[in-house]
Amino acid sequence: MARSRLIRVSIYVASGLAALTLVGGLLHTPLGRPLLARMGVGCPVQAPPEDVERARLQSAHATQGTEASPAKPALGFVLDKMTMSDVEAWADHAHVSCEEMRSGTVLHCTKVPESALGGRTGGPVDELDLAFSPASKRLVNLATTQYGLDSDAATAQMSAVVAGLEQQLGRPTREAGKLSADYLASGPYRTAVVRYRFTDYQADVSTTNLPGHGIVVREHYMSARD
């Protein structure tokens, strides 16, 4: 892989896929495994829940910001408070199909309608992964993935998500890539990333042109608390 392409994939992995290694979401799919293979990273899905939680905390500590978050938007879910039972009740009410994974510390849901995601717009998400601390049993990590969008739809979707986050959180901590339809459509692995980092909360939104899969939009929300 050319160095420039590797850098673009690295940006995507750092903002999104690396976060999902904590919940095993995208990495359970045929899409995630080749990306990690390109980066020389092994599959983490066999790791014990305690190791995954330790990795989440290490990641949160290493990248946390300097101020507390003014809000903790998470698609209608409440980080550090909701339990697996709470989320399963949500799934039953919303008629969403979910499967428990990793010894009951991850809930993997598919084809989740926008009406079930806290007022989110932009259509259903193909996958929703929610991870729970094995110690507290509380929700600490969640991510959504939408596959197969065209560049216009992906740009509009990410722009809408980012606008909603800015209303609650202010300006992002970091932005990378270029959020435009022309840029995303111009070549494989073109990526745009928006990142928020606080002492107690993190959020990432990213969109990437993945060959054979169209444009992928991901949202990731994580507690940064111990």
N, C-alpha and C positions, 0 to 999 in steps of 0.2 A: 504494500500500500504506500502511495506517495506520502511524503511528510505532511503536506498541506491537508490531505484527506484525513490522515491520522489525527491531526490537530482538531479537525472539525468533529470527528467521531468522539474524540476525547472530551470536547466541550459537551456534547450530548450526554455521554456517559456520566460525566461529572455532575451535570445538572439534573439528570433524570434517572438513567439506568442504575447508577451507583446507589441512588436512594432506594430504588426498587430491590436491590440486592438485600435490603433489610426486611422486605416483606415477601420476596419471592414472586412478585406479580408478573411483570413482563418476561422475566427469566424462565417462567414455566412454558413459554410459547416458542414456536419455531423462529420467531423474530428476534427474541432476546439472546438466544444462545449463539447464533452466528456473530452478533455484534460483540459479545464478550469474548468469543473465540478470536476475533480480529485483534482485540486488545490484549490477548494472552491471559485472560482471567478465567479461572475455572468456575464451574457451576456451583452456586452456594446453597442450592435447595436442600442438601442433605445436612446442613449445619443444625445443631441443636438450638432450640429457641433461646436458651440463655446466651449462646454465642452470638446469635443474631441481635439480641437486645444489647449486648455489650458493644457490638459494632455500631448500632444506632447511637448509643451514647457517646462513643468515641468520635463518631462523625459530627455529632451535634456540638461537642465541646471544641473540636478542631476548627469549626467554621462559624461558630456563633457570633452574633453581633455584640454591640456594647450597650444597647438599650432594650428595655422590655417592649414587647409588641403592644400596640394600642388595641389590637383585636386579634382573634385567631380564627379567621375564616377557614372552613373546611367542608364546604358543600353541604352545610346543614348538620354535620356531625360535630360532636363536642370532644375535642382532644383532652386526654387526661381525666375524663369523667365517664364516658360511655363504656359499658361492658359488652362482652360478646352477646349476652342476653338482650341488651338494648338494641344492638345492631340486628340481631336475628328477628326481633319484633318489628323493626323497621322493614326488613326484607319481606316478612310475611304480609305486612300491611301494603307494601308497594308492589307485591307480586313479583319480586325479583328472585331469580335463581342463584343461590350461593352454595359454596362447598367449603367446609372446614378443612384446613390444612395445617401442617407443621404442629402436630400435637395440640390442635385447638387454639393456636395463637394467631392464626391467619384465616380470614374469611375472603374467599375469592368469588366474586360475583360477575355475571356476564349479562350483556344486553340490558343495561340499566337505563330506564327512561329519564329524560331530563326533569320530569315532574317529581322524581324521587330524590333529586339532588339539590335541595335547598334553593329552589328558584333559578337554578342554572339554566341558561339557554344554549342553543347550538346543537340540539339533537341528542340522541342516546349515546352513552359511552359503551364501547365494546367490552371493556374490562374495568372492574373496580376491585382494588385489593385493600384490605384493612388489616392492620397488624396490632396486636395487643401485647402489652408488657407481661411476661410470664410471672413477674413478681406482683404487680399491682392489679393485673387482669383488666387494665384500662386501655382504651384506644390511644395509641401513640403515633400512628403512621398510616397514611392512606394515599393512594394514587389512582388516577384514572388514565385510560388510554383509548384514543380513537384512531382507528386505522383507515387507510384508503381514501383520504380526503384529497380534493384537488387543491392547488395552491391558493386559489381565491377563498375557498371555504375554510382552509386551515388558517389563513391570515385573519379572516374575519372572526373565527372562533377564538384564536389566541388573543386578538385585540380586545374582544369583549371580556374575556377572563381577566386580562391585565387591567383594564379600565375598572372593573369591579374591585380588584385588589387595591388599586391606587386610591379609591374612595375610602377604603378602610385603613390602609397601611401607609399611605403616602408614596413617595417616589421609591422605586426599587433600589436595593442595595447594589445590584449589578445588572447590566444588560450586555449581551454578546450576540454577534451575528446581526442580521438585518431582517426585520419583520416586514416583508413585502412579498406579494405574490410572484413578481418577476424574479426576485432573488431566490426564493424557495424552488421555483420551477427551473432555474438555470442550470442545475446540475445535481448529481447524487450527493447526499450527505450535507446539503445546505441546511443550516441550522440557525434558529433564533432562540435565545434563552433570556428569560427574566427571572431574577432571583431576589428573594427577601431573606435577610438574616437578622434575627433578634436573639436576645439572651434566652428566651423561653419558647421560641416558635420559628419555624422555617417554612418557606413556600417556594416552589419552582414551577414555572410554566415553560414548556419548550415545544418546538415544532421542528421536524426533521424530514427531509426528502429521503426516503429509504427505497432503493431500487426493488421493484417487484411488490411493494406494499403501499405505494402512494405516499402522501404526506401524513405523518403521524403526529398527533397533538397529545401531549401529556401534561397532567396537573399533579403536583405532589405537595402534600401538606404534612408537616411533622412536628411533634412536640420536641422541644430542645431541653426539657426539664428532666432531671434525674428521677 
